[in-house]
Amino acid sequence: MSYNKLGLFHKQLGDLKQAKDFHERALDVRLKKLGPKHVSVAMPYNNLALIHEQLGDLKQAKHFHERALDVKLKKLGREHLDVAMSHNNLGLVHRQLGDLKQAKDCHEQALAVQLKKLGPEHLFVAMSYNNLGLVHEQLGLVHSRLDDLKQAKDCNERTLDVCLKVLGSEHVYVADTYKNLGAVYNYLGLIQEAIQCYDHALAIYVKNVGLEDDQVREIRSGFAFSATAGKRENK
């Protein structure tokens, strides 16, 4: 079994330090045999980035995602789907670090490639819309920018449209999207729309994961927020 497969195996077991060790060995072997510019070196860079992200070491995760992206850009070009994946991965880390402008740029680049290569109704496109929507939501809240919240609304609505077509109306990812969209509607003061989204999300979660799941508790908090806002609105 290769170092890379051993790393993935230990990651599945939750043994992240051991997984990190095997992915470091895989990287070392590929660097020595293939050199730092070979496209196959991008894989252990990406795996190490994901491990560091799970370990909470976001700066190291960013470093390895940047290395993976750099190799892919040079060898595969800007319009390759693997490059789009690395842009998305790097964008997720930037968002966790609070680097929202960089996160937005990364997700926009990923989305542009995926739309061109996969078309507007692919699940990967929906995931990029979701990522971009979360960034716009944070930008809107941090900087009190209504335009960003409207962009978040648009992205979440596009995510929902694709997910409903691809996954059907009872998939948990559809519930996640309803929940995200409900939160944005809340921030925009669209209380009835928010409650409708939470209704849909709650019904899907209860059917799929049961009443005691964390997602269900989060939805109930959203309902409470909407109800309070609705009372203020009607005064």
Residue pairs with C-beta under 8 A, 6 or more apart in sequence:
1 9
2 26
3 22
3 23
3 25
3 26
3 29
4 22
4 23
4 26
4 43
4 44
4 47
6 22
7 19
7 20
7 21
7 22
7 23
7 26
7 47
7 51
8 19
8 47
9 19
10 16
10 18
10 19
10 22
11 19
11 47
11 50
11 51
11 54
16 51
16 54
16 55
17 55
19 51
20 48
20 51
20 52
20 55
23 44
23 47
23 48
23 51
24 44
24 48
26 43
26 44
26 47
27 41
27 44
27 45
27 48
30 38
30 40
30 41
30 43
30 44
31 41
34 40
34 41
35 41
36 71
37 71
37 74
37 75
38 71
38 75
39 71
39 72
39 75
39 76
41 71
42 67
42 68
42 71
42 72
42 75
42 82
42 86
43 68
45 64
45 65
45 67
45 68
45 71
46 64
46 65
46 68
46 86
46 89
48 60
48 64
49 60
49 61
49 62
49 63
49 64
49 65
49 68
49 89
49 93
50 61
50 89
52 58
52 60
52 61
52 64
53 61
53 92
53 93
53 96
58 93
58 96
58 97
59 97
61 93
62 90
62 93
62 94
62 97
65 86
65 89
65 90
65 93
66 90
68 86
68 89
69 83
69 86
69 87
69 90
72 80
72 82
72 83
72 86
73 83
76 82
76 83
77 83
78 109
78 113
79 113
79 116
79 117
80 113
81 113
81 114
81 117
81 118
81 124
83 113
84 109
84 110
84 111
84 113
84 114
84 117
84 124
84 128
85 110
87 106
87 107
87 109
87 110
87 113
88 106
88 107
88 110
88 127
88 128
88 131
90 106
91 102
91 103
91 104
91 105
91 106
91 107
91 110
91 131
91 135
92 103
92 131
94 100
94 102
94 103
94 106
95 103
95 131
95 134
95 135
95 138
100 135
100 138
100 139
100 142
103 131
103 135
104 132
104 135
104 136
104 139
107 128
107 131
107 132
107 135
108 132
110 128
110 131
111 125
111 128
111 129
111 132
114 122
114 124
114 125
114 128
115 125
118 124
118 125
119 125
120 162
121 162
121 165
121 166
122 162
122 166
123 162
123 163
123 166
123 167
125 162
126 158
126 159
126 162
126 163
126 166
126 177
127 159
129 155
129 156
129 158
129 159
129 162
130 155
130 156
130 159
130 177
130 180
132 151
132 155
133 151
133 152
133 153
133 154
133 155
133 156
133 159
133 180
133 184
134 152
134 180
136 148
136 149
136 151
136 152
136 155
137 148
137 149
137 152
137 180
137 183
137 184
137 187
139 145
139 148
140 146
140 147
140 148
140 149
140 151
140 152
140 187
141 149
141 187
146 188
149 184
149 187
149 188
150 188
152 184
153 181
153 184
153 185
153 188
156 177
156 180
156 181
156 184
157 181
159 177
159 180
159 181
160 174
160 177
160 178
160 181
163 171
163 173
163 174
163 177
164 174
167 173
167 174
168 174
169 204
170 204
170 207
170 208
171 204
172 204
172 205
172 208
172 209
174 204
175 200
175 201
175 204
175 205
175 208
175 215
176 201
176 215
178 197
178 198
178 200
178 201
178 204
179 197
179 198
179 201
179 215
179 218
179 219
179 222
181 197
182 193
182 194
182 195
182 196
182 197
182 198
182 201
182 222
182 226
183 194
183 222
185 191
185 193
185 194
185 197
186 194
186 222
186 225
186 226
186 229
189 229
189 233
191 226
191 229
191 230
191 233
192 230
194 222
194 226
195 223
195 226
195 227
195 230
198 219
198 222
198 223
198 226
201 215
201 219
202 216
202 219
202 220
202 223
205 213
205 215
205 216
205 219
206 216
209 215
209 216
210 216
